[in-house]
Amino acid sequence: MEQKTLACPVCQSNKAEIAGEDVKLSGRFQNKEFLTTSLTVLRCIHCGYYMFFDNTAQFTTKEPSEES
């Protein structure tokens, strides 16, 4: 799977804090209830936008290495 650098879709900042891990969202749509898989929730430090990722997303605290 391709790894991408974290970027907020609103302000393009790459700084975020973990707001929750193993979060499951539930809801109802057209009289059917649903429950999501476990999600990691990140909150952008710059603008406060919440981003949701499933368990296939990988995060690192290292600065990306410059590879060409």
Short mmCIF file of the C-alpha atoms (twelve columns), coordinates in Angstrom:
data_MODEL
# 
_entry.id   MODEL 
# 
loop_
_atom_site.group_PDB 
_atom_site.id 
_atom_site.type_symbol 
_atom_site.label_atom_id 
_atom_site.label_alt_id 
_atom_site.label_comp_id 
_atom_site.label_asym_id 
_atom_site.label_seq_id 
_atom_site.Cartn_x 
_atom_site.Cartn_y 
_atom_site.Cartn_z 
_atom_site.pdbx_PDB_model_num 
ATOM 1  C CA . MET A 1  0.000   0.000  0.000  1 
ATOM 2  C CA . GLU A 2  1.180   3.504  -0.814 1 
ATOM 3  C CA . GLN A 3  2.129   5.659  2.152  1 
ATOM 4  C CA . LYS A 4  1.177   9.317  1.973  1 
ATOM 5  C CA . THR A 5  2.252   12.239 4.084  1 
ATOM 6  C CA . LEU A 6  -0.397  13.476 6.483  1 
ATOM 7  C CA . ALA A 7  -1.961  16.688 5.189  1 
ATOM 8  C CA . CYS A 8  -5.079  18.368 6.505  1 
ATOM 9  C CA . PRO A 9  -7.619  18.670 3.662  1 
ATOM 10 C CA . VAL A 10 -8.598  22.141 4.912  1 
ATOM 11 C CA . CYS A 11 -5.321  23.945 5.651  1 
ATOM 12 C CA . GLN A 12 -2.689  21.442 4.364  1 
ATOM 13 C CA . SER A 13 -0.932  21.390 7.752  1 
ATOM 14 C CA . ASN A 14 0.972   18.205 8.590  1 
ATOM 15 C CA . LYS A 15 0.642   18.616 12.365 1 
ATOM 16 C CA . ALA A 16 -2.100  16.710 14.170 1 
ATOM 17 C CA . GLU A 17 -2.810  15.244 17.582 1 
ATOM 18 C CA . ILE A 18 -4.544  11.952 18.280 1 
ATOM 19 C CA . ALA A 19 -8.076  12.673 19.465 1 
ATOM 20 C CA . GLY A 20 -9.054  9.014  19.821 1 
ATOM 21 C CA . GLU A 21 -7.990  5.472  19.005 1 
ATOM 22 C CA . ASP A 22 -10.204 2.438  18.313 1 
ATOM 23 C CA . VAL A 23 -13.217 4.729  17.896 1 
ATOM 24 C CA . LYS A 24 -16.367 3.231  16.391 1 
ATOM 25 C CA . LEU A 25 -19.058 5.405  14.876 1 
ATOM 26 C CA . SER A 26 -22.652 4.259  14.841 1 
ATOM 27 C CA . GLY A 27 -25.628 5.670  13.061 1 
ATOM 28 C CA . ARG A 28 -28.769 5.022  11.100 1 
ATOM 29 C CA . PHE A 29 -29.357 5.341  7.364  1 
ATOM 30 C CA . GLN A 30 -32.666 4.526  5.677  1 
ATOM 31 C CA . ASN A 31 -33.891 2.517  8.695  1 
ATOM 32 C CA . LYS A 32 -30.664 0.504  8.833  1 
ATOM 33 C CA . GLU A 33 -28.210 0.810  11.690 1 
ATOM 34 C CA . PHE A 34 -24.498 0.661  11.033 1 
ATOM 35 C CA . LEU A 35 -21.305 0.490  13.055 1 
ATOM 36 C CA . THR A 36 -17.953 1.379  11.528 1 
ATOM 37 C CA . THR A 37 -14.721 -0.534 11.965 1 
ATOM 38 C CA . SER A 38 -12.252 0.789  14.529 1 
ATOM 39 C CA . LEU A 39 -10.978 4.215  13.531 1 
ATOM 40 C CA . THR A 40 -8.164  6.485  14.617 1 
ATOM 41 C CA . VAL A 41 -9.235  10.111 14.954 1 
ATOM 42 C CA . LEU A 42 -6.697  12.891 14.432 1 
ATOM 43 C CA . ARG A 43 -7.322  16.579 15.062 1 
ATOM 44 C CA . CYS A 44 -5.397  19.169 13.065 1 
ATOM 45 C CA . ILE A 45 -3.445  21.404 15.442 1 
ATOM 46 C CA . HIS A 46 -3.641  24.369 13.056 1 
ATOM 47 C CA . CYS A 47 -7.368  24.550 12.196 1 
ATOM 48 C CA . GLY A 48 -9.041  21.910 14.392 1 
ATOM 49 C CA . TYR A 49 -10.348 19.726 11.527 1 
ATOM 50 C CA . TYR A 50 -11.012 16.109 12.532 1 
ATOM 51 C CA . MET A 51 -9.676  13.348 10.275 1 
ATOM 52 C CA . PHE A 52 -10.750 9.708  10.468 1 
ATOM 53 C CA . PHE A 53 -8.532  6.798  9.411  1 
ATOM 54 C CA . ASP A 54 -9.134  3.045  9.477  1 
ATOM 55 C CA . ASN A 55 -6.556  0.563  10.760 1 
ATOM 56 C CA . THR A 56 -4.797  0.347  7.372  1 
ATOM 57 C CA . ALA A 57 -3.399  3.854  7.849  1 
ATOM 58 C CA . GLN A 58 0.137   4.044  9.197  1 
ATOM 59 C CA . PHE A 59 1.475   6.994  11.137 1 
ATOM 60 C CA . THR A 60 4.994   7.928  12.071 1 
ATOM 61 C CA . THR A 61 6.476   10.678 14.180 1 
ATOM 62 C CA . LYS A 62 9.664   10.738 12.101 1 
ATOM 63 C CA . GLU A 63 10.237  13.418 9.535  1 
ATOM 64 C CA . PRO A 64 9.928   11.925 6.050  1 
ATOM 65 C CA . SER A 65 13.296  11.104 4.519  1 
ATOM 66 C CA . GLU A 66 14.192  12.770 1.271  1 
ATOM 67 C CA . GLU A 67 14.072  9.968  -1.285 1 
ATOM 68 C CA . SER A 68 14.043  10.456 -5.019 1 
# 
